[in-house]
């Protein structure tokens, strides 16, 4: 499974860091790819809440609608795309560590790959095939000989 992981330690308590991260109005302050956002679902944020993010990647604007998949105060916050160009699932975890908070963002790319294969291969006929998601022990780019993450 290909997964991107980013870790950052912040000199603030977990409940403060969590509150800052889940506040969509503050995302442009700490996410360079986000210029705005809004809740699409009425009421307080909860699992199942939908939101719209407005951003720029390489100077090009995009809009993405997401659904909250994890919401546990000061512990974790996750969401998955439901509409838009980005297809990765994000999960932020918050761990009290050394008087501050360790924030870990994991960005799961498996769903993106699976959906791309389904979109390209599906005919709705017997014989479309099956997809097996398993751990990969090693990756090798034949053309260059690169191995591991460099080959992906």
C-alpha positions as CSV (number, residue, x, y, z in Angstrom):
1,X,0.0,0.0,0.0
2,X,1.5,3.4,-1.0
3,X,1.0,5.9,1.7
4,X,2.4,9.3,2.3
5,X,3.1,10.2,5.9
6,X,4.0,13.7,7.2
7,X,4.9,14.3,10.9
8,X,5.2,17.6,12.7
9,X,5.7,18.4,16.3
10,X,3.8,21.6,17.6
11,X,4.5,23.3,20.9
12,X,0.8,23.4,21.9
13,X,-1.6,21.0,23.6
14,X,-3.4,18.4,21.5
15,X,-6.9,19.9,22.0
16,X,-5.7,23.3,20.7
17,X,-4.0,21.8,17.7
18,X,-7.0,19.6,16.9
19,X,-9.4,22.6,17.1
20,X,-7.2,24.6,14.7
21,X,-6.9,21.7,12.2
22,X,-10.6,21.0,12.0
23,X,-11.6,24.7,11.6
24,X,-12.0,25.0,7.8
25,X,-11.9,28.8,8.0
26,X,-8.3,28.5,9.2
27,X,-7.0,26.1,6.5
28,X,-5.7,28.9,4.3
29,X,-3.4,29.9,7.2
30,X,-1.5,26.6,7.2
31,X,-2.3,24.8,3.9
32,X,-0.6,26.4,0.9
33,X,-2.9,24.5,-1.5
34,X,-6.2,25.8,0.2
35,X,-7.6,29.3,-0.4
36,X,-11.0,28.7,1.2
37,X,-13.6,26.2,2.3
38,X,-17.2,25.8,3.5
39,X,-19.4,23.3,5.2
40,X,-22.0,21.8,2.9
41,X,-23.9,20.0,5.7
42,X,-25.9,21.9,8.3
43,X,-25.0,21.6,12.0
44,X,-21.8,21.0,13.9
45,X,-19.1,18.9,12.2
46,X,-19.4,15.2,12.7
47,X,-18.7,12.0,10.9
48,X,-20.6,12.2,7.6
49,X,-20.4,16.0,7.4
50,X,-19.6,17.2,3.9
51,X,-17.4,20.2,3.1
52,X,-16.1,22.0,0.0
53,X,-12.4,23.0,-0.3
54,X,-11.3,25.6,-2.8
55,X,-7.6,25.6,-3.7
56,X,-4.8,25.9,-6.2
57,X,-2.3,23.3,-7.3
58,X,0.5,24.6,-9.6
59,X,-1.4,27.8,-9.9
60,X,-4.5,26.2,-11.2
61,X,-7.8,26.5,-9.2
62,X,-9.7,23.4,-8.1
63,X,-12.7,22.5,-6.0
64,X,-13.0,19.3,-4.0
65,X,-16.0,18.1,-1.9
66,X,-15.1,15.8,1.0
67,X,-16.9,13.8,3.6
68,X,-15.6,13.6,7.2
69,X,-14.7,10.0,8.1
70,X,-13.1,10.4,11.5
71,X,-13.7,13.0,14.2
72,X,-12.4,12.3,17.6
73,X,-11.5,15.4,19.6
74,X,-7.7,15.8,20.2
75,X,-7.2,12.3,18.7
76,X,-8.0,12.1,15.0
77,X,-9.6,13.9,12.1
78,X,-10.1,12.3,8.7
79,X,-11.9,12.8,5.4
80,X,-12.3,11.3,2.0
81,X,-13.1,12.9,-1.4
82,X,-16.6,12.6,-2.9
83,X,-16.2,15.0,-5.8
84,X,-13.3,16.7,-7.5
85,X,-9.8,16.0,-8.9
86,X,-8.1,14.7,-5.8
87,X,-8.8,11.1,-4.8
88,X,-6.8,10.5,-1.6
89,X,-8.0,9.8,1.9
90,X,-6.4,12.0,4.6
91,X,-6.2,11.2,8.3
92,X,-4.6,13.5,10.9
93,X,-3.8,12.0,14.3
94,X,-2.8,14.0,17.4
95,X,-0.5,12.6,20.1
96,X,0.6,14.4,23.2
97,X,4.4,14.2,23.2
98,X,7.2,16.1,25.0
99,X,4.9,18.8,26.3
100,X,3.4,19.4,22.8
101,X,1.5,17.6,20.1
102,X,2.8,15.3,17.4
103,X,0.6,15.6,14.3
104,X,0.8,12.8,11.8
105,X,-0.9,13.1,8.4
106,X,-1.4,9.9,6.4
107,X,-2.6,10.2,2.8
108,X,-3.8,6.8,1.5
109,X,-3.3,6.4,-2.2
110,X,-4.8,2.9,-2.5
111,X,-8.4,4.1,-3.3
112,X,-7.1,6.4,-6.1
113,X,-5.3,3.5,-7.8
114,X,-8.3,1.1,-7.4
115,X,-10.8,3.6,-8.8
116,X,-8.5,4.4,-11.8
117,X,-8.3,0.7,-12.6
118,X,-12.0,0.2,-12.2
119,X,-12.8,3.2,-14.4
120,X,-10.4,1.9,-17.2
121,X,-11.3,-1.8,-17.1
122,X,-15.0,-2.0,-16.2
123,X,-17.3,-3.2,-19.0
124,X,-20.0,-4.6,-16.7
125,X,-19.5,-8.0,-18.3
126,X,-18.2,-11.3,-16.9
127,X,-14.5,-11.3,-17.2
128,X,-13.8,-7.7,-16.2
129,X,-11.5,-9.2,-13.6
130,X,-10.6,-8.7,-10.0
131,X,-8.4,-6.3,-8.0
132,X,-6.3,-7.7,-5.2
133,X,-4.8,-5.1,-2.8
134,X,-1.7,-6.5,-1.1
135,X,1.5,-5.2,0.4
136,X,4.3,-4.7,-2.1
137,X,7.7,-5.8,-0.8
138,X,9.8,-4.1,-3.5
139,X,9.3,-1.9,-6.5
140,X,11.8,-1.6,-9.4
141,X,11.6,0.7,-12.3
142,X,12.9,-1.3,-15.2
143,X,14.1,1.6,-17.4
144,X,16.3,3.3,-14.7
145,X,16.9,0.5,-12.2
146,X,15.5,2.7,-9.4
147,X,14.2,0.8,-6.4
148,X,11.8,1.4,-3.5
149,X,9.9,4.7,-3.3
150,X,12.1,6.2,-6.0
151,X,10.7,3.6,-8.5
152,X,7.1,4.6,-7.7
